[in-house]
Amino acid sequence: MKRVKILLSAACAVLATATMAQDFSDPKYAAWGDTPEQREENILNSNFLKESCDNKDYNQAAYYLQQLLQNCPAASEAIYQRGTTLYKNKINRAKSLAEKKTYIDSLLLIYDLRLENFGDHPKRGRAYILDRKAREILTYQPGERAAIREAFRAAIEAGGEAADPETVVAYFSNLCDDYRNTDEVMPDEVIAEYDRLTPFFAGNEAAAEYKKQFDAAFGLSGAASCENLEKLFAARIAAAPEDEALLAQAVGLMSRAKCDSDFYFSLAEKYYEVKPSSETAMFLAQAFQNKGDYERAIKYLNEALAVEQDHAERAKLLVRISLVELVSNDYSGAASAARQARDLDPEDGVAYFVLAQCYAATAAGCGGFAGQAVFWVAYDTMAKAVELLQNSEDGENYLPAAKTALSGYRNRFPTSEECFFNEVKEGARYTVTCGLASGNATTVRAR
């Protein structure tokens, strides 16, 4: 430390010598003081402040900062930039909570003084300063929830239409956190702020990721109940029924809230009319399937399939069609869609899962040994489903049911006696002649 102070003293001597050659009566130095002598002293103190900060002598730096704020607060932005550096380091080095609080108050005061003296700066003026102050409060006073909200609101107001989307998200995320974790924020305030702040993202492609974070915060807040969302969007959509972005926003939030009202379904269908896509069709199909309206679910899936060109997406649509047809007991339609999906993606275990059930479901209509033989093919197909589902994302949803079905099909095999009386030998090849499995070759096995 002694060596640092010696170096600092040497540097200050050099700076003092350099300033002697300057004419401080020049008007360009007016911000530094009323007289040439005051200007010279204040410029020296500014240089000493920089050197003290560079050498991490923050106690000495604090002295020079105080002199500059007292004598020439409007002289240079650098005074405040170094002041924030100074107090952040003091905060990190504080030895007690009381000392830390004092330094935090000093840091925030630096921003207030900067606002007074440089609030009209063309690039780093009021909006910028308030934004930085809000972030400092969030960092150093995380428990001061009301102060955090107020600071971010002031920053957004100062920014106007050009407010930073990141700042909007920071404010709104904290507002939603406070709604969930405190009794300071009511649901109406969250909804009103969501409605007020949404336009900040309109037409700003660069803010797309922030818009997702903004919507996600609202969706997870708990304030976004179906009833509240319907109140929020009903009037807005009535005023702009063809607004694609608005419809997407409403459908996305109400989907996340698992809404099932007539308003929600009409909204979802309207969005599909404005922007038909495979993704939206899949979503609508699932919604109507959950509601038990299988006819409308199939309608949207088939419409999407008719325009979809990508093989992978077509396979997904066909699997979903097969599942809906299966639930609605249309085994022929389900089997047809499952076969098409299997042909497009032979590694999709769900297609085999559906197909096996279609085979088994039609076995009863065959009767006798021919019906029992169907279960050989159903078993083979379900075994393939189990194999593929083992390492599939869908495994968690379908694998337990597939294994249970596999055991059930084995129990439906004919006995050794029944095979004997029907003149077929175990291990021989056999072609099924009945039901949806008709024409499939399999291996004779006894129960």
Buried (B, 14 or more C-beta within 10 A) or exposed (E): EEEEEEEBEEBBEEBEEEBEEEEBEEEEBEBBBEEBEBBBBBBBBBBBBBBBBEBEBBEBBBBBBEBBBEBBBEBBEEBBBBBBBBBBBBBEEBEEEEEBBBBBEBBBEBBEBBBEBBBEBEEBBBBBBBBBBBBBBBEBBEEBBEBBBBBBBBBBEBBEEEBBBBBBBBBBBBBBBBBEEEEEBEBEBBBEBBEEBBEBBEEEEEBEEBBEBBBBBBBBBBBBBBEBBBEBBEEBBEEEEEBEBBBBBBBBBBBBBEBEEEBBBEBBBBBBEBEBBBEBBBBBBBBBBEEEBBEBBBBBBBBBBEEBEEEEBBBBBBBBBBBBBBEBEBBEBBBBBBBBBBEBBEEBBBBBBBBBBBBBBBBEEBEEBBBBBBBBBBBBBBBBBBEBBEEBEBBEEBBEBBBEBBEBBBEBBBEEEBBEEBEBEEEEEBEBEBBBBBEBEBEBBBE
